[in-house]
Amino acid sequence: MSSATTDLVPPQSDILTPTGFVRRARQRIHDSLLDVGGITDLAWHTIRETIRGPIERQLLIAQFDQIGVRSLSIVGITSLFIGMVLALQTAYSLEQFGGKLFIGKVVSLSLVRELGPVLMSLMVGGRVGAGMTAEIGTMKVTEQIDALRALATNPVRKLVVPRVLATTLMFPLLTIVSCAVGIFGGLLIAVGNLHLDANFYLRSVITTVKYNDLASGIGKTFFFGFAVGLIGCYNGLRTTGGADGVGRSTTVTVVASAITVLILDFFLTKLFLLAF
């Protein structure tokens, strides 16, 4: 093996030694803290530019279409089958206890409080976040963002603000659609497979879901959308290395968005349970 090739491959002993493991772990923690600081700084600049205004209406409408309207199909299909599977599992688990009558209650509460917001955010967040990162990352590696700065245009105002604002506003609306479609999927199973009355199912849903359930489920998605938009834009702005770098940034965005949604869900659930 040539010396040049040997330089590219880290020594095996360094990989396996405790010192090498500690060094890599320390570097990983350092990079993660830098990313948290960078996202926090981008969040501050995004909020400041949003407050200053005005926001370009055409850019915002385009993001509403990209994030909201074009995500309806994936939200509808996913939520429909989640509601149907949830109804089937509930009927199977509670049948021996005579619990088929509680299917409407279980499906509606599960979807409104937890499954609808989280699964919608995971599915749409992966799609939207990856798209944002790929789009902005391509602009970054082709020096279009540098051209914007040369023209005295703020990239945060032009690129980040419309995307983050659109995700923050569209995620709650998509959550409402997700919950409604999921409850309808449960209705199909309750009527078709379990031979329950549709009016009884709908009445149980209406009497079960309260204001605090809706506030808890939908309120969390404002934070989910804000976080997903920030992560997608941040990874796009820091993309380097051409097409290969765009691919790496897109992968990082999908993983980071999913982890962030799940972590936020835990803390926001505890907060809303205390508040309501």
C-alpha positions as CSV (number, residue, x, y, z in Angstrom):
1,M,0.0,0.0,0.0
2,S,1.4,3.4,-0.9
3,S,2.1,6.1,1.7
4,A,-0.7,8.3,0.3
5,T,-3.2,5.6,0.8
6,T,-1.9,4.8,4.2
7,D,-2.3,8.4,5.3
8,L,-6.0,8.3,4.4
9,V,-6.7,5.2,6.6
10,P,-6.5,5.8,10.4
11,P,-4.3,3.3,12.2
12,Q,-6.3,0.4,13.5
13,S,-4.8,0.6,16.9
14,D,-6.0,4.2,17.2
15,I,-9.5,3.2,16.4
16,L,-9.6,0.4,18.9
17,T,-7.8,2.1,21.8
18,P,-9.7,3.8,24.6
19,T,-7.8,7.0,23.8
20,G,-9.1,7.0,20.3
21,F,-12.6,6.3,21.4
22,V,-12.5,9.2,23.9
23,R,-11.0,11.5,21.3
24,R,-13.8,10.7,18.8
25,A,-16.5,11.0,21.5
26,R,-15.1,14.4,22.6
27,Q,-15.0,15.6,19.0
28,R,-18.6,14.5,18.5
29,I,-19.8,16.3,21.6
30,H,-17.9,19.4,20.6
31,D,-19.5,19.3,17.1
32,S,-23.0,18.8,18.5
33,L,-22.6,21.7,20.9
34,L,-21.5,23.9,18.0
35,D,-24.5,22.8,16.0
36,V,-26.9,23.7,18.9
37,G,-25.2,27.1,19.2
38,G,-25.5,27.7,15.4
39,I,-29.2,26.7,15.3
40,T,-29.9,28.9,18.3
41,D,-28.2,31.8,16.6
42,L,-30.1,31.2,13.4
43,A,-33.4,31.0,15.4
44,W,-32.6,34.4,16.9
45,H,-31.9,36.0,13.5
46,T,-35.0,34.4,12.0
47,I,-37.3,35.7,14.7
48,R,-35.7,39.2,14.5
49,E,-36.1,39.4,10.7
50,T,-39.7,38.1,11.0
51,I,-40.5,40.8,13.5
52,R,-38.8,43.5,11.4
53,G,-40.8,42.5,8.3
54,P,-42.1,42.9,5.7
55,I,-42.1,39.3,4.5
56,E,-42.2,38.7,0.7
57,R,-45.7,37.3,0.1
58,Q,-44.9,35.4,-3.0
59,L,-42.1,33.5,-1.3
60,L,-44.3,32.7,1.7
61,I,-47.2,31.5,-0.5
62,A,-44.8,29.2,-2.5
63,Q,-43.6,27.6,0.8
64,F,-47.2,27.2,1.9
65,D,-47.9,25.2,-1.3
66,Q,-44.6,23.2,-1.0
67,I,-44.9,22.3,2.7
68,G,-48.7,22.2,3.1
69,V,-50.6,21.4,0.0
70,R,-48.0,19.0,-1.5
71,S,-47.8,17.1,1.8
72,L,-51.6,16.4,2.0
73,S,-51.2,13.1,0.1
74,I,-48.6,11.6,2.4
75,V,-50.4,12.9,5.5
76,G,-53.8,11.5,4.3
77,I,-52.5,8.0,3.4
78,T,-50.4,7.7,6.5
79,S,-53.1,8.9,8.9
80,L,-55.9,6.7,7.3
81,F,-54.0,3.5,7.8
82,I,-52.8,4.5,11.3
83,G,-56.4,5.0,12.3
84,M,-57.4,1.7,10.8
85,V,-54.6,-0.2,12.4
86,L,-55.2,1.4,15.8
87,A,-58.9,0.5,15.6
88,L,-58.0,-3.1,14.7
89,Q,-55.5,-3.4,17.5
90,T,-57.9,-1.9,20.0
91,A,-60.6,-4.3,19.1
92,Y,-58.3,-7.3,19.2
93,S,-56.8,-6.3,22.6
94,L,-60.1,-5.3,24.3
95,E,-62.5,-7.8,22.8
96,Q,-62.1,-10.2,25.7
97,F,-63.1,-7.4,28.1
98,G,-66.0,-6.2,26.0
99,G,-64.0,-3.1,25.0
100,K,-65.1,-2.8,21.4
101,L,-67.5,0.0,22.5
102,F,-64.5,2.1,23.5
103,I,-62.8,2.1,20.1
104,G,-63.9,5.6,19.3
105,K,-62.5,6.9,22.6
106,V,-59.2,5.1,22.2
107,V,-58.6,6.0,18.6
108,S,-59.6,9.7,18.9
109,L,-57.6,10.3,22.1
110,S,-54.5,8.5,20.8
111,L,-54.5,10.4,17.5
112,V,-55.3,13.8,18.9
113,R,-53.0,13.8,21.8
114,E,-50.0,11.9,20.5
115,L,-50.0,9.8,17.3
116,G,-51.4,12.4,14.9
117,P,-49.0,15.3,15.8
118,V,-45.9,13.1,16.2
119,L,-46.2,10.8,13.2
120,M,-47.3,13.7,11.0
121,S,-44.3,15.7,12.1
122,L,-41.9,12.8,11.4
123,M,-43.3,12.0,8.0
124,V,-43.7,15.6,6.8
125,G,-40.6,16.8,8.6
126,G,-38.4,14.3,6.8
127,R,-39.8,15.3,3.5
128,V,-39.8,19.0,4.0
129,G,-36.5,19.2,5.9
130,A,-34.6,17.2,3.3
131,G,-36.1,19.4,0.6
132,M,-35.1,22.6,2.3
133,T,-31.5,21.3,2.9
134,A,-31.1,20.1,-0.6
135,E,-32.4,23.4,-2.1
136,I,-30.4,25.8,0.1
137,G,-27.4,23.5,0.1
138,T,-27.3,23.5,-3.7
139,M,-27.4,27.3,-3.6
140,K,-24.6,27.3,-1.1
141,V,-22.2,25.1,-3.0
142,T,-22.9,26.9,-6.3
143,E,-22.2,30.2,-4.5
144,Q,-25.7,31.7,-5.1
145,I,-25.9,32.6,-1.4
146,D,-22.6,34.5,-1.7
147,A,-24.2,36.3,-4.7
148,L,-27.2,37.3,-2.6
149,R,-24.8,38.8,0.0
150,A,-23.0,40.6,-2.8
151,L,-26.3,42.2,-3.8
152,A,-26.9,43.4,-0.2
153,T,-29.7,40.8,0.3
154,N,-29.9,39.1,3.7
155,P,-30.0,35.3,3.1
156,V,-31.9,34.8,6.3
157,R,-34.7,37.1,5.3
158,K,-34.8,35.8,1.7
159,L,-34.4,32.0,2.3
160,V,-34.9,31.1,6.0
161,V,-37.8,33.3,7.2
162,P,-40.4,32.1,4.6
163,R,-39.5,28.4,5.1
164,V,-39.5,28.5,8.9
165,L,-42.7,30.6,9.1
166,A,-44.4,28.2,6.6
167,T,-43.4,25.1,8.6
168,T,-44.5,26.7,11.8
169,L,-47.9,27.6,10.5
170,M,-48.6,24.6,8.3
171,F,-47.7,21.8,10.7
172,P,-50.8,22.5,13.0
173,L,-53.1,22.6,10.0
174,L,-51.6,19.3,8.7
175,T,-52.1,17.9,12.2
176,I,-55.8,18.7,12.1
177,V,-56.1,16.9,8.7
178,S,-54.1,14.0,10.1
179,C,-56.3,13.5,13.1
180,A,-59.6,13.9,11.1
181,V,-58.4,11.3,8.5
182,G,-57.2,8.9,11.2
183,I,-60.5,9.1,13.1
184,F,-62.3,8.4,9.8
185,G,-60.0,5.4,9.3
186,G,-61.1,4.1,12.7
187,L,-64.7,4.7,11.7
188,L,-64.3,2.5,8.6
189,I,-63.0,-0.4,10.7
190,A,-65.6,0.1,13.5
191,V,-68.5,0.0,11.0
192,G,-67.1,-2.5,8.4
193,N,-65.3,-5.0,10.6
194,L,-66.7,-4.6,14.1
195,H,-70.3,-3.8,13.0
196,L,-70.6,-0.8,15.3
197,D,-73.1,2.0,14.6
198,A,-71.4,5.0,12.9
199,N,-73.4,7.5,15.0
200,F,-72.4,5.8,18.2
201,Y,-68.7,5.9,17.1
202,L,-68.9,9.6,16.2
203,R,-70.7,10.5,19.4
204,S,-68.1,8.7,21.5
205,V,-65.4,10.7,19.6
206,I,-67.1,14.1,20.2
207,T,-67.8,13.4,23.9
208,T,-64.2,12.2,24.5
209,V,-62.0,14.8,22.8
210,K,-61.9,17.9,25.0
211,Y,-60.4,21.3,24.5
212,N,-57.3,20.5,26.4
213,D,-56.7,17.5,24.2
214,L,-56.8,19.6,21.1
215,A,-54.7,22.3,22.6
216,S,-52.1,19.8,23.7
217,G,-51.9,17.9,20.4
218,I,-52.0,20.9,18.0
219,G,-50.0,23.2,20.2
220,K,-47.0,21.0,20.1
221,T,-46.8,21.1,16.3
222,F,-46.0,24.8,16.3
223,F,-42.7,23.9,18.0
224,F,-42.2,20.9,15.8
225,G,-42.6,23.0,12.7
226,F,-40.3,25.7,13.9
227,A,-37.6,23.2,14.8
228,V,-37.8,21.3,11.5
229,G,-37.6,24.4,9.5
230,L,-34.6,25.7,11.4
231,I,-32.7,22.4,11.2
232,G,-33.4,22.1,7.4
233,C,-32.2,25.7,6.7
234,Y,-29.2,25.5,9.1
235,N,-27.8,22.3,7.5
236,G,-28.4,23.8,4.0
237,L,-26.5,27.0,4.9
238,R,-23.5,25.1,6.2
239,T,-23.3,22.7,3.3
240,T,-19.8,22.3,1.8
241,G,-18.2,19.9,-0.6
242,G,-20.4,19.9,-3.7
243,A,-23.0,17.3,-4.5
244,D,-21.6,14.9,-2.0
245,G,-21.9,17.5,0.7
246,V,-25.5,18.2,-0.2
247,G,-26.3,14.5,0.3
248,R,-24.6,14.4,3.6
249,S,-26.4,17.5,4.9
250,T,-29.7,16.0,3.7
251,T,-29.2,12.8,5.6
252,V,-28.2,14.8,8.8
253,T,-31.4,16.8,8.5
254,V,-33.7,13.8,8.3
255,V,-32.1,12.2,11.3
256,A,-31.8,15.4,13.4
257,S,-35.4,16.4,12.6
258,A,-36.8,13.0,13.8
259,I,-34.7,13.0,17.0
260,T,-35.6,16.7,17.8
261,V,-39.3,16.0,17.3
262,L,-39.3,13.0,19.6
263,I,-37.3,14.9,22.3
264,L,-39.5,18.0,22.1
265,D,-42.6,15.8,22.2
266,F,-41.5,14.4,25.6
267,F,-40.9,17.8,27.2
268,L,-43.9,19.5,25.6
269,T,-46.2,16.7,26.7
270,K,-45.0,17.1,30.3
271,L,-45.5,20.9,30.0
272,F,-49.0,20.6,28.5
273,L,-50.0,18.0,31.1
274,L,-49.0,20.4,33.9
275,A,-50.7,23.4,32.1
276,F,-54.0,21.6,31.5
